[in-house]
């Protein structure tokens, strides 16, 4: 899911990981299953898709982040919504479709599931966010 992409700083990254864990861990067992992650990704996409056309623009993503995190949604060190979309925009049209978001979310889950047990722990989630940040800065 792209919600976690681009958080700056350890404190912000930890807060983002904690928020994402609370939001997605539907059964409150301390880990996120593939099904919980997929459901959270669908919910995130639906929230961002303001005009319900099945596509999310950078402006819609920005508005969604403000809705979730408040007016200061993006720090100066965080990747822009347009750049986040470019990372997973398979057809290069500048918008994120539900299918592109779903595929990117599945790929992200697989990368974060370091021990390949079919679930993501809080530590794996935090580590996944840290890896995204280190890739972005290179």
N, C-alpha and C positions, 0 to 999 in steps of 0.2 A: 504494500500500500504506500502511496506517495506521501501520506500525511507525515510520516517521520522523516522524510528526506530533507536534508539541509539545515538541521538545527545546529546553532553555533554555541561553543563553550560547553564545558563539562556540566555545569549546573543546569543549563537549558536542556542539554541532551538527556540528563538524568530525569528532569521533570517531564520531558517529552516521552521518554520511555515509560515512566510511571503512569502518565496519563493514558498512553496507548494501551498499556497492560490493563488498567482499570476498565477502559472502554471496551476492549475486545474479549477479555476473559469472562465470558458469559456465565460459566459455571463456577467461577471464583475458586478454581483449584490451583491458582498460582502459575498457570502456563496457558499459552494460546495454542489451540489445536489448529490444524489446517482449515477445518470447517469454520471455526470461530474467526480466523483471520480472513477467510473469504467473505463471511457475512459482514465483518467490519469494513472490508474494502468496498463491498456493495453499498453499505450504508453511507460511507464517506463519499462515494461517487454520486449517489443520489442527493446528498446534501449540497455538493458542489454544483451539480447540474441545475442551476437556478431556473432556466427556462424549460427544463424537462425535454430537451431535444435529443438526448442520448449522447451529447458531446459536452466536454468541459473546455472552455477557453481559459487563457491565462487570467483574464479579468474575473471570470467566475471562480477560479481557484483562489485568487487573491481575496475575493469577497468571502469565500468559504473559510479561509484562514482567519480573517478578521472576525467572522462569526464564532469560530471556535476559540480563538486566542485573544480576542480583543483588538483594539485599534493598532497596537504596536505588534502586529502579528509576525512581521518578518524583520529580523535584525539585519544590519548592514553586511554581516558575514554569511548570511543564509542565501542559498541559491534562489534565483527568481522563479516564479511560477512558470514563465515561458521556458526557462532552462530545464525545469523539472519535466515539463511536457516533452521537450525535445529529446530527453533521455529515452522515452518509451514510445514516441510517436512513430510507429512503424511505417505509416504511409506518407509521413512528412507534410501533412496538411496543416500543421500548427495547432491542432486541437486533439484532445484526448477522448477517444471513444470508450464506451463501456468495455468492449473487448480488449482494447489496448491496456486499459487500467487493470482488468482482471488478469491478463497475462503477466503484466509487470508485478502485480501483487503476488501471484503464484511464484514467480522467479525470486522475488524478495524473500518470501517465506522460506523457500528452499535454501537460500544463502544464509539466512539467519539461523536455521535449524542445524547448528554446527555438529551436534551429536547424532543427527539423523534419526531421532526417535519419534518424529511425527508431530512434535510440539515445540514451541519456543518458550523458553523460560525468561524471566526478567533479565537475567545476566546475558542471555543470547540476544535479547531485544536491544539492550544497551550496547553490546558489542557490535551488533548490526548497524546501529546508528553511527557508532564511532567509525566503522569501516566506510560507510557512505561518505562521511565527512572527510576522511583521509583521501578517498578517491577523488572527491570534488576539488581538493586543494592541490592536486598534482596536475 
